[in-house]
Amino acid sequence: MTDIAARLEELRERGLYRRLRLIEGPQGPRVTLDGREVLLLCSNDYLGLAADRRVREAAAEAALRWGAGAGASRLISGTMAPHRELEAALAAFKGYDRALLFGSGYLANTGTIAALAGPGEVVFSDELNHASIIDGCRLARAETVVYRHNDVEHLESLLRSATGKPALVVTDGIFSMDGDVAPLAELLDLARRHGARLMVDEAHATGALGPGGRGSVSAAGLSGEVDVVMGTMGKALGSYGAYVCANAETVDYLVNRARPFVFSTAPAPPIVGAARAALGILESEPERVDRLRANARVLREGLAAEGFLGGASTTQIVPIEIGEAEATMALCERALERGVFVQGIRPPTVPEGSSRLRFTVMATHGPEELCRAAREVGAAAREIGLLKAPTLAG
Ligand SMILES: *Cc1c(COP(=O)(O)O)cnc(C)c1O
């Protein structure tokens, strides 16, 4: 066997092999998967904007007016009016002086962290932060210190005993695999007292938390206070790409020093046009955010009624922890047979032994669909012995 074949075999043996599934048609509450209609409960298109007619038209119009591609990095040839306009709109929406677009959230996190923290400095990172934050810490030539999940006291003790100069505290706003929210006011207070900046990743919080979906920072009343707020256009904004909000000086620095901004082609006009339209819809139809929150509650309650233990989630990301990867994927397959597509999440995305089914709710699901999804996954779990049959008390 070749080296690569052996490595693939090992992944299969450990229940960690992943394969791609074919979806026909756009993202939506229901999709056709491998030829069958199923309920989709693993899309981050939280507000149903990826397939919104107005967003699609904006993408098409931007393609016709500005072209399919940006041509280069913006420092070379790429700054176009749509980039400027979207940045101004995002900065205003988030309550910041400036915003800077990146090709993706992965690029925004790696580029920003590596630009803001250097040799002799320390980045403090929550243990459950997204992989793109972890990789940003690896690329920054600063020391990385990992603190226990949402544990402010642990962070404080680490900040006190840091050997280098504290540079950055970085956290997800909503944690992507757990659906809980970071204690931002306390984190900001600690960062301030120790002379560090605070950076918050709002990939899942934009469109979901805070007034009008402005995010976790806005929900905590800290717009303009948290030093760096990163968000993406690929989730609730239904498009692709990402942005970093900060003061003018910091953004100017990132233009000069964030390597994925300097060395990667600017976001293509169609995705920029689509994101601008989606942001406009989010601002004019805040009821979508209310519907997302109400739907998330319906699903959490439905899963609790089936006997699944509620985790720390208070948001549209609702995991049920199973433990082993094989059992998790067995439940995923059974749920799919029952018409519910919810993704199993395994290491390295989550720590060893904490594999889980991770539901993500959309504003466009009907409440009855979410109740049905909870019932079907409950039945699937009983079929394979992961949940006991219901007692008379329910
Ligand atoms: C999805 C995600 C990213 C990456 O964003 P992309 O635009 O998909 O590259 C970064 N951080 C978090 C928390 C995410 O969930």
The ligand as a Tripos MOL2 file, in Angstrom:
@<TRIPOS>MOLECULE
LIG
   15    15     1     0     0
SMALL
NO_CHARGES

@<TRIPOS>ATOM
      1 C1        -16.4150   29.2720    9.6560 C.3       1 LIG1
      2 C2        -15.5290   29.9000   10.6750 C.ar      1 LIG1
      3 C3        -14.3660   30.5820   10.3030 C.ar      1 LIG1
      4 C4        -13.8510   30.5340    8.8840 C.3       1 LIG1
      5 O1        -14.6050   31.3140    8.0440 O.3       1 LIG1
      6 P1        -14.5990   30.9750    6.4710 P.3       1 LIG1
      7 O2        -15.0810   32.2300    5.8470 O.co2     1 LIG1
      8 O3        -15.5250   29.8300    6.2980 O.co2     1 LIG1
      9 O4        -13.1820   30.6590    6.1050 O.co2     1 LIG1
     10 C5        -13.6680   31.2530   11.2640 C.ar      1 LIG1
     11 N1        -14.0530   31.2350   12.5570 N.ar      1 LIG1
     12 C6        -15.1390   30.5610   12.9650 C.ar      1 LIG1
     13 C7        -15.5200   30.5810   14.3960 C.3       1 LIG1
     14 C8        -15.8990   29.8560   12.0340 C.ar      1 LIG1
     15 O5        -16.9420   29.1490   12.4320 O.3       1 LIG1
@<TRIPOS>BOND
     1     1     2 1
     2     2     3 ar
     3     2    14 ar
     4     3     4 1
     5     3    10 ar
     6     4     5 1
     7     5     6 1
     8     6     7 2
     9     6     8 1
    10     6     9 1
    11    10    11 ar
    12    11    12 ar
    13    12    13 1
    14    12    14 ar
    15    14    15 1
@<TRIPOS>SUBSTRUCTURE
     1 LIG1         1 GROUP 0 **** ****
